[in-house]
């Protein structure tokens, strides 16, 4: 029994136990496979609350797709949202504040008016949506340009250094020899003296980037060189009088004012052009942005020549006799001429009359110089005065006295004023806006006379020509330490020079853009078409009233009688209506009546006894009596 019971019991109990164990193992295998395949679904289930009913429960396909998409995008979306929220809360740092503050001086138009708290003069109400989008686009471009300019300004970390004296020392007592002992080798090598005693006195000019030097001797000697490297490029002798030299757009071409005409040479010294319109030139000037070569000569004529097309862009005769002084304003490209009667005239190629006329000196003008901003002008005359002028108001600010009349003056990029008078070269610091009582530096060229001087662009060097050759001195703080490589690059390669030349030709400005105010281009007229027409009618009416009051019309003036039937007045009178009585016609009728009356009064009255049949005998008697 025990065995049977054990067998039955073991069989029934054992079968149930085995089924339970097998079902548990199958459940664990299914659970493990489910965890391996859908591990991400469990994470999603933990985040999402369990559905309350079967209707709220999503389908399997939806759960699978949401699981696959949620693997990578869930965390990214969360990070992006957190980052946007942090950006909103983050305030501008010190650099952004500095850029915003620096960009205000570069803003123009609406942005500048909004920043200054005023109204823009060019604000125009535009109704068209297309034009509104254009105006908004231009405004955004201006704002972006101002911000970019402020950012680039932060990268210009170089500052100009000046000489500073201690105690009772004076900077003008420091000599070039003392400077050379305390300078580095590269800076000390810029102090040089080139002795050329045979063909002087000389004139000189530097390129826009300050890398190349052009010299011309009075007796015909010409030479170009890379003065930084001490490398001579070309040297020729034209065997003719040379009065002035000037570089063109770069070092590949230069112009020379010779005895009869002006000539253009290339970098090898070969003659390229003979400009016969420029007769007997004394001074040359080149307008880089317009590619115009300006010259003035002994005949007093100012001639503009377009070097790209070869045409004469303008020719003017001021009428003040021979002229030896010409200077180009680097801000607006207006040419300044100094005359023998002490006046300075401002010219543009498209205007027949001078833009302005200034009486600067009591004697002939010797030299002119204009700063880079076009605000100040320095002039020197035979009266021994060196005057500073404000071109915006055409008024004299202050003046300086020199031992001799200054033959040449120049203003550096940093506003230093240099003057060559006799064997002396004097430099003033901060002498334009306010008067100074003592010079900044002095230099003596013994037993010679300085004939011309020029500051080297982007360098603390002053070059001057004299009767014995060429010299250069170091003037700390005269050059601009930060240069714009797109405008003038002192370290440009041959390929960069070629590309820059093409860009300059593409950006060439027409001669009509030369005005006293170069910002007039692009201005908008806020008046409507009806307002402009109304204003034009008002102007014409006022002009007519003024002319009529001044007696400029035929109805209001009495002209002297002219001979001939085809005179201008009689032809005009014949075209007019006959029933119109003007003052001249009334006077003519009165004269005719007066003449008829005089003729009637002169006639002899015949008595009654002579009117009969024998009257013919009385007629013959009268003729005999005469």
Secondary structure, DSSP 8 states (H G I E B T S, - for coil): -HHHHHHHHHHHHHHHHHHHHHHHHHHHHHHHHHHHH-HHHHHHHHHS---SSTTTS--HHHHHHHHHHHHHHHHHHHHHHHHHHHHHH----HHHHHHHHHGGGG--THHHHHHHTS--TT------HHHHHHHHHHHHHHHHHHHHHHHHHHH-----------TT--GGG--HHHHHHHS-HHHHTT-EEEE--SS-SEEEEE-TTS-EEEEEETTSEEEEEETTTTEEEEEEE-SS-EEEEEE-SSTTEEEEEESSSEEEEETTS-EEEEETTSTTEEEEEEETTTTEEEEEETT-EEEEEETTT--EEEEEE-SSS---EEEE-TTT--EEEE-TTSEEEEE-TT-SS-SEEEE--SS-EEEEEE-TTS-EEEEEETTSEEEEEETTTTEEEEEEE-SS--SEEEE-TT--EEEEETTEEEEESS-SSS--SS-SEEEE-TTS-EEEEEE-TTSSEEEEEETTEEEEEE-TT-S-SS--TTT--TT--HHHHHHHHHHHHHT---GGG--S-GGGTT----S-HHHHHHHHHHHHHHHHHHHHHHT-SGGG------SSTT-HHHHHHHHS-TT---HHHHHHHHHHHHHHHHHHHHS----GGGGSTTHHHHHHHHHHH-
